[in-house]
């Protein structure tokens, strides 16, 4: 549950099962898992092409680095990846 403090800052309660993750993002492993489960199979290169059609420049190497946690991912990139895979952004943020 999140709420704004008296100073206007957003404060959120941390879930009890929260565990910090290694790497530069929290969605990479979910992107990989859901991309590999997609039917028909979507390769990293195909995913890069799908997001390019949406105007987002992510090559295969960038997708690989996102999936391995070596690269951060911007909110608009995450939204494009979710759309390209026919998923919701929230599904990519679940462990």
TORLUM-277766 format. One record per residue (C-alpha): chain; x negated, y, z negated; residue in one letter. Coordinates in nm, 2 decimals. Example, Ala and Ser with C-alpha at 12.3 -4.5 7.8 and 13.67 -1.06 7.14 Angstrom:
 vexdren     xx     yy     zz fimi
       A  -1.23  -0.45  -0.78    A
       A  -1.37  -0.11  -0.71    S
END
This chain:
 vexdren     xx     yy     zz fimi
       A   0.00   0.00   0.00    X
       A  -0.14   0.34   0.10    X
       A  -0.04   0.68  -0.03    X
       A  -0.17   1.04  -0.01    X
       A  -0.34   1.18  -0.32    X
       A  -0.27   1.52  -0.45    X
       A  -0.57   1.64  -0.25    X
       A  -0.42   1.50   0.07    X
       A  -0.66   1.21   0.10    X
       A  -0.53   0.87   0.20    X
       A  -0.58   0.61  -0.07    X
       A  -0.52   0.24  -0.02    X
       A  -0.52  -0.05  -0.26    X
       A  -0.76  -0.32  -0.17    X
       A  -0.60  -0.66  -0.14    X
       A  -0.72  -0.92  -0.40    X
       A  -0.84  -1.15  -0.12    X
       A  -1.05  -0.88   0.04    X
       A  -1.41  -0.98   0.11    X
       A  -1.66  -0.74   0.27    X
       A  -1.78  -0.86   0.61    X
       A  -2.12  -0.86   0.77    X
       A  -2.16  -0.66   1.08    X
       A  -2.04  -0.34   1.24    X
       A  -1.67  -0.44   1.28    X
       A  -1.40  -0.65   1.12    X
       A  -1.23  -0.76   1.44    X
       A  -1.50  -0.93   1.65    X
       A  -1.44  -1.28   1.53    X
       A  -1.06  -1.25   1.58    X
       A  -1.12  -1.11   1.93    X
       A  -1.34  -1.40   2.02    X
       A  -1.10  -1.66   1.87    X
       A  -0.79  -1.52   2.04    X
       A  -0.96  -1.46   2.37    X
       A  -1.08  -1.82   2.38    X
       A  -0.73  -1.94   2.29    X
       A  -0.56  -1.73   2.56    X
       A  -0.41  -1.94   2.84    X
       A  -0.53  -1.91   3.10    X
       A  -0.87  -1.87   2.95    X
       A  -1.01  -1.52   2.96    X
       A  -1.39  -1.49   2.98    X
       A  -1.58  -1.19   2.84    X
       A  -1.64  -1.07   3.19    X
       A  -1.27  -1.10   3.27    X
       A  -1.17  -0.91   2.95    X
       A  -1.42  -0.64   3.05    X
       A  -1.24  -0.61   3.39    X
       A  -0.90  -0.60   3.23    X
       A  -0.99  -0.31   2.99    X
       A  -1.17  -0.13   3.28    X
       A  -0.83  -0.12   3.47    X
       A  -0.70   0.07   3.16    X
       A  -0.98   0.32   3.19    X
       A  -1.20   0.18   2.91    X
       A  -1.56   0.11   3.00    X
       A  -1.68  -0.21   2.82    X
       A  -1.91  -0.44   3.01    X
       A  -1.95  -0.81   2.92    X
       A  -2.25  -0.73   2.70    X
       A  -2.04  -0.48   2.50    X
       A  -1.77  -0.74   2.45    X
       A  -2.02  -1.00   2.34    X
       A  -2.17  -0.75   2.09    X
       A  -1.83  -0.66   1.95    X
       A  -1.74  -1.03   1.91    X
       A  -2.06  -1.10   1.73    X
       A  -2.03  -0.80   1.51    X
       A  -2.34  -0.63   1.65    X
       A  -2.14  -0.33   1.78    X
       A  -1.87  -0.12   1.64    X
       A  -1.54  -0.08   1.82    X
       A  -1.35   0.24   1.86    X
       A  -0.97   0.25   1.79    X
       A  -0.89   0.31   2.16    X
       A  -1.12   0.02   2.26    X
       A  -0.94  -0.21   2.02    X
       A  -0.60  -0.10   2.15    X
       A  -0.71  -0.17   2.51    X
       A  -0.85  -0.51   2.42    X
       A  -0.53  -0.60   2.24    X
       A  -0.32  -0.48   2.54    X
       A  -0.54  -0.67   2.79    X
       A  -0.49  -0.99   2.59    X
       A  -0.12  -0.94   2.54    X
       A  -0.16  -0.90   2.16    X
       A  -0.10  -0.65   1.89    X
       A  -0.38  -0.45   1.74    X
       A  -0.29  -0.59   1.39    X
       A  -0.34  -0.94   1.52    X
       A  -0.70  -0.85   1.59    X
       A  -0.75  -0.72   1.24    X
       A  -0.64  -1.03   1.06    X
       A  -0.92  -1.27   0.94    X
END
